[in-house]
Amino acid sequence: MIPISILDLVRIRQGGNARNALDNARDLALHAENWGYSRFWMAEHHNMIGIASAATAVAIAHVAAGTSTIRVGAGGVMLPNHAPLVIAEQFGTLASLFPGRIDLGLGRAPGTDQITTRALRRDPASAESFPQDVLELQAFLAPAEPGQRIVAVPGVGTEVPLWILGSSTFGARLAAKLGLPYAFASHFAPDSLESALQLYRAQFEASDQQSTPHAMVGINIIAAETDAEAQRLATTQQMSFADMFRGTRGFSKPPIDDIETYWSGAEKAQASHMLAFSIVGSKATVRAGMERLIDMTGADELMIVSDVFDHAARLRSYEIMAEIARDTELV
């Protein structure tokens, strides 16, 4: 029995706006709560006109206020962009407003390009201090020590659960060393999935937060009533990857009948590699894919991205996955 959770990219659709995207995220989270999903996470991305979750803590507050039991969090906050004290204050505030429901996933990448990193007033070398910054953040969220002169208010004593996010063995080693749960981003970086999970489990050291390793696997899944319908819905994500390779990131686009008319051979090869673990199809196809992935990775939890243009179709995609999880005792 493993939990299933959602990573929402809070995509802004063609013809829509940021408010639509944030309200759709909140609506999806409410449905997910009723369907039995464990978590609903959003990620920090900057200078991307098609993603509305740059102010991640604010987006989390919007979603958490519209739900009552599902855990809501960051998947993740890019810690090199921030002072640990500020993140402790932000997520301490969230934990005060929504006690027992906030997660804080931490990434080492800037979540943007170098020009935007400079606009954020951050040094690209800040990533080198990521392990120390995680420890500093953890200390700000812990109960105050006697004589402690800098205190995160709110934040101190909230002990918001931390996660390490990664797409390589670096994050796996750090999560293992610190005794934290680990989420691998195989939804866009599949290459090191098995080696990173093996390393994480082999090197894990128990901590106050986590006594045993907990490995979450990020995965793209698009489900529909038929394989053909799901494959058509998946062209939205395929076009998004092609646009990324072209350096023309934009709004989420409606699906098309033939993706081969949109991307070049090189773009198809790049996207197919990054989407190697994606599962697209009917309920039967998706069930078989989810079971294979769990058998292959031994995942303790799946974090699912279902990048579908139409909100109703996206809801149905996640509903089908919840039905599969219930039917096959995945949750």
C-alpha positions in Angstrom: 0.0 0.0 0.0 1.6 3.3 -1.1 0.3 6.8 -1.2 -0.2 8.8 -4.3 0.2 12.6 -4.4 0.1 15.4 -6.9 2.7 17.8 -8.2 0.8 20.7 -10.0 2.7 22.9 -12.3 0.0 25.6 -12.0 0.2 26.1 -15.8 -1.4 29.2 -17.3 -3.4 28.1 -20.4 -3.8 29.9 -23.7 -6.7 32.2 -23.2 -6.4 32.1 -19.4 -4.5 33.9 -16.8 -2.7 33.4 -13.5 -5.9 33.6 -11.4 -7.5 30.9 -13.5 -4.4 28.7 -13.0 -4.4 29.2 -9.2 -8.1 28.7 -8.9 -7.8 25.5 -10.9 -5.0 24.3 -8.7 -7.2 24.9 -5.6 -10.1 23.1 -7.3 -7.9 20.1 -8.2 -6.6 19.9 -4.6 -10.1 19.8 -3.2 -11.1 17.0 -5.6 -7.8 15.2 -4.8 -8.5 15.5 -1.1 -11.9 13.8 -1.6 -10.3 11.1 -3.9 -7.7 10.1 -1.2 -4.5 11.7 -2.5 -2.0 12.4 0.3 -0.2 15.6 -0.8 -0.6 18.5 -3.2 2.7 20.2 -4.1 3.6 23.2 -6.2 7.1 24.3 -7.5 9.0 27.5 -7.6 9.7 28.7 -11.1 10.6 32.2 -12.1 10.3 34.3 -15.4 8.1 31.7 -17.0 4.9 33.2 -18.4 3.1 29.9 -18.4 3.6 29.0 -14.7 1.8 30.8 -11.9 3.6 29.4 -8.8 6.6 31.7 -8.5 5.5 33.0 -5.2 5.2 29.4 -3.9 4.3 30.1 -0.3 1.4 32.4 -1.4 0.1 29.7 -3.8 0.3 27.1 -1.1 -1.8 29.4 1.2 -4.4 29.8 -1.5 -4.7 26.0 -2.0 -4.6 25.1 1.7 -7.3 27.6 2.5 -9.6 25.8 0.0 -9.0 22.3 1.4 -9.1 20.8 4.9 -7.1 17.6 5.2 -4.8 17.1 2.3 -1.1 18.0 2.9 0.0 21.0 0.8 3.5 22.0 0.2 6.4 23.0 -2.0 7.9 20.6 -4.5 9.9 22.6 -4.2 11.3 25.8 -2.9 14.7 26.5 -4.6 16.7 27.2 -1.5 19.6 28.9 -3.2 17.2 31.7 -4.1 16.4 32.6 -0.5 17.8 33.2 2.9 16.9 30.2 5.1 15.4 32.6 7.7 12.9 34.0 5.2 11.8 30.5 4.2 11.5 29.5 7.9 9.2 32.5 8.4 7.1 31.8 5.3 6.6 28.2 6.1 6.3 28.8 9.8 3.4 31.1 8.9 1.8 28.5 6.7 2.2 25.9 9.5 0.6 28.3 12.0 -2.4 28.8 9.6 -2.7 25.1 8.6 -1.2 23.0 11.4 -0.1 19.5 10.5 -0.7 20.0 6.7 2.4 21.8 5.4 5.4 20.1 3.6 8.6 21.8 2.5 10.5 20.2 -0.3 13.9 21.8 -1.1 15.7 22.0 -4.4 19.3 22.9 -5.1 18.7 24.3 -8.6 17.7 28.0 -9.1 14.6 27.0 -11.0 15.3 29.5 -13.7 18.1 30.8 -16.0 21.2 32.8 -15.1 19.8 36.2 -16.1 16.8 35.6 -13.8 19.0 34.4 -11.1 20.8 37.8 -11.2 17.4 39.5 -11.1 16.7 37.6 -8.0 19.9 39.1 -6.5 21.3 35.6 -6.0 24.8 34.4 -6.7 24.8 31.3 -8.9 27.5 29.9 -6.5 24.8 29.9 -3.7 24.0 26.3 -4.7 27.3 25.2 -3.3 26.1 26.0 0.3 22.8 24.1 -0.1 23.6 21.4 2.5 24.5 24.1 5.1 21.5 26.1 4.2 19.2 23.1 4.7 20.7 22.6 8.2 20.3 26.3 9.0 16.6 26.2 7.8 16.0 23.0 9.9 17.4 24.8 12.9 15.2 27.8 12.5 12.1 25.5 12.4 13.2 23.6 15.5 12.4 24.6 19.1 14.6 27.6 20.1 17.9 26.9 21.9 18.6 28.7 25.2 20.1 32.1 24.3 19.3 31.8 20.6 19.5 35.4 19.3 17.8 34.9 15.8 14.4 33.3 15.9 12.0 32.7 13.0 8.6 34.1 14.0 6.4 32.4 13.0 8.5 29.3 12.4 10.4 28.4 15.5 9.2 25.1 16.9 6.9 24.3 14.0 9.2 21.6 12.8 7.8 21.7 9.3 8.8 18.4 7.6 11.6 18.9 5.1 12.1 16.9 1.9 15.2 16.8 -0.3 14.3 17.0 -4.0 16.8 15.8 -6.7 17.4 14.6 -10.2 20.9 13.1 -9.5 22.8 11.2 -6.8 23.8 14.5 -5.0 20.4 14.9 -3.5 20.1 11.2 -2.7 23.4 11.4 -0.7 22.3 14.5 1.1 18.8 13.2 2.0 20.4 10.0 3.3 23.0 11.8 5.3 20.4 14.1 6.9 17.8 11.4 7.4 15.2 13.1 5.3 12.6 11.8 2.8 13.8 12.0 -0.8 11.8 12.9 -3.9 13.4 12.0 -7.3 12.3 14.1 -10.3 12.0 11.3 -12.8 9.1 13.2 -14.4 11.7 15.1 -16.4 15.1 13.6 -15.5 14.9 9.8 -15.7 18.6 8.9 -16.1 19.7 8.4 -12.4 16.4 7.2 -11.0 17.4 3.6 -10.0 21.0 4.5 -8.9 19.8 7.5 -6.8 17.2 5.4 -5.0 19.6 2.6 -4.4 22.2 5.0 -3.0 19.6 6.8 -0.8 18.4 3.6 0.8 21.9 2.1 1.3 23.3 5.2 3.0 20.3 6.4 4.9 20.9 7.5 8.5 17.9 7.8 10.8 17.0 11.2 12.2 14.5 12.7 14.5 12.2 13.4 11.5 12.6 10.1 9.7 13.5 6.8 11.2 13.5 4.9 7.9 14.1 5.9 4.2 11.1 7.2 2.3 11.5 7.5 -1.4 9.0 9.4 -3.6 9.1 9.0 -7.3 7.9 11.8 -9.6 6.1 10.5 -12.7 4.0 11.9 -15.6 0.7 10.1 -15.9 -2.1 11.0 -18.3 -5.2 8.9 -18.0 -8.4 9.0 -20.1 -11.2 6.6 -21.2 -9.1 5.3 -24.1 -5.5 5.0 -25.0 -6.1 7.2 -28.1 -7.7 10.0 -26.0 -4.9 10.0 -23.5 -2.3 10.1 -26.2 -4.0 13.1 -27.7 -4.2 14.9 -24.3 -0.4 14.2 -23.9 0.4 16.3 -26.9 0.0 19.4 -24.6 3.0 18.3 -22.5 5.0 17.2 -25.6 4.6 20.6 -27.2 5.7 22.2 -23.9 8.9 20.2 -24.0 9.5 21.1 -27.6 9.0 24.8 -26.8 11.4 24.5 -24.0 14.1 23.1 -26.3 13.4 26.0 -28.7 13.8 28.6 -25.9 10.2 29.7 -26.5 8.4 28.7 -23.3 4.9 30.0 -23.3 1.3 29.2 -22.3 -0.1 25.7 -22.1 -1.5 24.8 -25.5 -4.6 22.7 -26.4 -3.9 19.2 -27.6 -3.4 18.5 -31.3 -4.2 15.4 -33.4 -0.7 14.7 -34.6 2.3 15.7 -32.6 4.6 14.7 -35.5 3.5 17.9 -37.3 4.7 20.0 -34.4 8.2 18.8 -33.4 11.3 18.0 -35.2 13.1 14.7 -35.0 15.7 16.1 -32.6 13.0 17.6 -30.4 11.1 14.3 -30.4 14.2 12.5 -29.3 15.0 14.9 -26.5 11.4 15.0 -25.2 11.0 11.2 -25.5 14.2 10.8 -23.4 13.1 13.2 -20.7 9.6 11.6 -20.6 10.9 8.1 -20.7 8.9 6.9 -17.6 5.7 8.6 -18.6 2.5 6.5 -18.5 -0.2 7.5 -20.9 -3.4 5.6 -21.6 -6.7 4.1 -20.5 -7.3 2.8 -17.0 -5.9 -0.6 -17.8 -2.8 0.8 -19.5 -2.1 3.2 -16.6 -2.7 0.6 -14.0 -0.2 -1.7 -15.6 2.3 1.2 -15.9 1.9 2.2 -12.3 2.4 -1.3 -11.1 5.6 -1.8 -13.2 7.0 1.5 -11.9 6.4 0.5 -8.3 7.9 -2.9 -8.9 11.0 -1.4 -10.6 11.7 1.3 -8.0 10.2 0.0 -4.8 8.7 3.6 -4.4 7.2 4.5 -1.1 5.0 7.1 -2.7 4.2 8.4 -6.2 4.1 12.1 -7.0 2.1 12.5 -10.1 2.1 15.2 -12.8 -0.8 15.1 -15.2 -0.2 18.0 -17.5 -3.5 18.2 -19.3 -4.8 21.4 -21.0 -8.5 21.2 -20.2 -9.3 21.4 -16.5 -12.2 18.9 -16.6 -10.1 16.4 -18.5 -7.3 16.9 -16.0 -9.6 16.2 -13.1 -10.8 13.0 -14.8 -7.2 11.9 -15.4 -6.5 12.2 -11.6 -9.8 10.6 -10.8 -8.9 7.6 -12.9 -5.6 7.3 -11.1 -7.3 7.4 -7.7 -9.7 4.7 -8.9 -6.8 2.6 -9.9 -5.1 3.1 -6.5 -8.1 2.1 -4.6 -8.8 -0.9 -6.9 -5.3 -2.2 -6.6 -4.6 -1.2 -3.0 -1.9 1.3 -4.1 -3.2 3.6 -1.4 
